[in-house]
Amino acid sequence: MQRFEINETPAGLRLTAIGSTRAGLAIASIMGLFSIQHPSEVTSEASAQEHERLFALSGANFGELLGKLLSGALVESVKNGETYNHFRFDLITDREAKGAYVGRVAALATPIKGVRVAEGSVTKREDGTWGAELIIDE
C-alpha cells in the first residue's frame, strides 16, 4: 500500500507520503513527487520502453536516505528527460539503498527545483505504516 497527498500551504507545496514499508514509503514519495510535475509521456517507440537509472546511496538515517533518493531522481529526470514512477530496489535498509529509478521519457509541465524531507517527519505510525512529509522547492 502506497499513497500520497499534495497540499498547498502559504510556505509552498507539501507532500505527505505513506507506505506499508520503508520501500513503500519511498515509492509513494516518488509517485507524488513526479505527479506534481504533470508529466506527459512522449509518444514514440523508443519512449514506450521503461528505462532504469542505477543508484547506490547511503544516509545517516532513513530520512536522509529518502531525501537523497528523491533528489537523485530529480537530477536523473532532468539529465535524461524522463519521469520516474517507482524504484527497483536490490537492497533497502534504514541507511542504504541500491537499485534503479524506473521510468519513461516524458515532458514535465511543472519542473521542481528540489525536494526536502521535513526534519523528524519520517516515522512509523500507530497503524504500522511509514509516513513522511516532503517540502517541495518550486
Summary of the structure (lengths in Angstrom):
residues: 138
radius of gyration: 14.3
end to end distance: 27.7
largest distance: 45.7
contacts: 447
relative contact order: 0.25
helix: 25%
strand: 47%
